[in-house]
Amino acid sequence: MTRTFGAFQLAALLFPSVALAQQFPYQYTDTFSSDSIIDNVHWKPNGAGLSLNTTAGLTTTDANGGSLIYQGQQLDNSYEYEVKAVLKLTQSASNDAYGLYLRASQDALNTTAASGTYYALEIQDVQLGTDSQGNTTCAATYVLWERVNGTVHQTNTAQLRPMLCNDHTMTVRLVYTNNNNAHMIVAYIDDNEFFLGSNTDISMGQPGVGVRNAPAGNGIVSVSLCNLDRVLPSMVSNPLISSVFPDHIDLKFGGEVDNSGGVGVAFLLLYRNGTPIVGTAPGHWHIYGPRRHP
């Protein structure tokens, strides 16, 4: 699993010199946008209408959609792992959905006629826009689904405010981790962290992806899978204040090092007096400190 030092977009504003993402050593990657046919050795297709193309990757206009559930070499005997998908979003839509599956049975499909057992995070109802600098933005709804014993539950949902959508892409990572016996499901959407809850209903199953009702040009261009990284990176070195301004402080950190074989340091989160920063008032002094996250 990727490690974080921990505060979402604010960290990018405060630490422009820090690389917020690295190329992680995923055990398996499939670039759907460069494939001509679905790899049936590694994927079990479900549903109807799934196709591949060079623009959108894995896509379908079918209202019930389809899924691909991994059937290659098992990633982790404890079924703790990460699924990462890069979405291509060239058009706004309604009732569209792009899903990532955890602990899924081979017949898992999240739709009105759902099948199998799974946790599934869906990005739905994508809306494109433009910010004040002319950059493309994406807004959407995320929904975490669970299907167990033949019943589908919606366990978590929220609106994603407009965020930068460089090259019309959105990167979504979904992780199941039992670190500290927490049984957590965590999502990272363009490096914004979302704690989706703790759940022990499903004890095993494989990762996967799915699409339904996507307009032309929208789909999943690639998917990557990796085992959970259970070793934290080294602690962040003490920050040095480089410049102080009326409305912000520029800070510079030393390089952070992950353990040998780790998946790397994904990004930095900044805490103030133990609380994630959401703003500060002029004239106030605070103790700032990074915190490592599983």
C-alpha positions, 0 to 999 in steps of 0.5 A, spaced: 500 500 500 502 507 498 504 511 504 502 518 506 505 523 510 500 527 511 493 534 507 491 533 501 491 539 496 494 544 501 500 540 501 501 541 494 500 548 495 505 549 500 510 544 498 511 545 490 518 542 490 516 535 493 514 530 488 507 528 490 507 521 486 512 516 484 511 510 479 510 505 484 512 497 483 505 494 481 505 487 480 500 487 474 498 493 470 494 492 464 493 498 459 487 497 456 488 503 451 493 499 447 490 492 447 485 490 442 482 484 445 481 483 453 486 478 456 482 473 458 488 469 462 488 475 467 481 477 467 474 474 468 469 478 464 462 479 466 456 483 463 455 485 456 458 490 451 465 491 454 470 493 449 477 496 448 479 502 444 485 507 443 481 513 446 477 511 452 480 504 453 475 499 457 468 502 455 461 500 454 455 504 453 450 499 455 446 501 461 448 495 465 455 495 463 460 490 465 466 488 469 473 485 469 475 481 475 482 479 476 483 471 475 491 471 475 496 470 480 493 471 487 496 478 490 496 477 497 494 471 502 490 476 506 486 479 501 489 486 502 491 490 496 491 496 492 487 497 485 489 503 481 485 505 475 486 511 470 479 514 468 479 518 461 473 523 462 472 527 455 465 528 456 460 530 461 454 524 462 449 522 467 448 515 470 455 513 467 459 509 472 467 507 473 468 502 478 474 499 482 472 492 486 475 489 492 474 482 495 470 480 489 467 473 487 469 472 479 462 473 477 461 480 481 458 485 477 455 492 480 448 494 476 441 493 477 441 486 476 447 485 480 451 479 481 456 476 486 460 478 492 464 485 492 466 492 495 465 496 489 467 504 489 464 507 483 465 514 480 458 516 477 455 522 473 462 526 471 461 533 470 466 537 466 468 544 467 473 550 466 476 553 472 478 561 472 485 559 469 482 555 463 484 548 466 479 543 465 476 540 471 472 534 473 466 533 478 462 527 480 459 523 485 463 517 489 459 511 491 461 505 495 457 499 494 457 492 498 454 486 495 453 480 500 448 474 501 445 477 495 443 484 497 446 490 495 448 496 500 450 503 499 455 504 504 458 511 503 457 516 498 459 524 497 460 529 492 467 530 489 467 538 488 471 540 481 478 538 481 483 539 476 482 534 470 489 534 467 489 531 460 482 529 461 484 523 466 482 522 473 486 517 477 483 513 483 486 508 488 482 503 492 485 500 498 483 494 503 488 494 509 488 491 516 493 495 519 492 495 526 486 491 525 482 496 522 479 493 516 479 499 513 477 501 506 481 507 503 480 511 496 485 516 493 482 520 488 487 524 484 491 524 491 485 526 495 484 521 501 477 518 503 476 514 508 470 510 506 469 506 513 471 499 516 468 493 514 469 485 515 463 482 511 467 480 506 473 476 507 476 474 501 476 475 493 479 479 487 480 486 485 477 488 478 474 494 474 467 495 471 464 501 466 457 502 465 453 507 460 459 511 458 459 516 453 464 516 447 471 517 449 470 515 456 472 509 460 478 506 464 485 507 460 489 502 465 489 498 471 494 496 476 494 492 482 499 491 488 500 488 494 499 492 501 505 495 503 505 494 511 512 498 512 512 505 513 517 510 510 522 514 514 519 520 518 519 526 515 525 531 517 524 537 520 521 543 516 525 549 514 521 555 513 524 558 507 519 564 506 513 567 510 508 571 507 501 575 510 497 569 507 501 563 507 508 560 509 513 556 504 516 550 507 521 546 504 522 538 507 528 534 506 527 527 501 523 522 504 525 515 504 521 508 503 524 502 505 527 497 500 521 494 496 516 499 498 511 502 494 514 509 495 511 515 498 505 518 495 504 525 497 505 529 504 499 531 508 501 537 513 498 537 520 497 543 525 498 541 532 495 534 531 490 536 526 490 536 518 490 544 516 484 547 513 486 554 514 490 559 518 489 566 521 494 571 520 498 573 527 497 566 530 503 561 531 502 554 531 507 547 531 507 544 524 508 536 524 508 531 519 504 524 520 505 518 517 499 514 515 498 506 513 
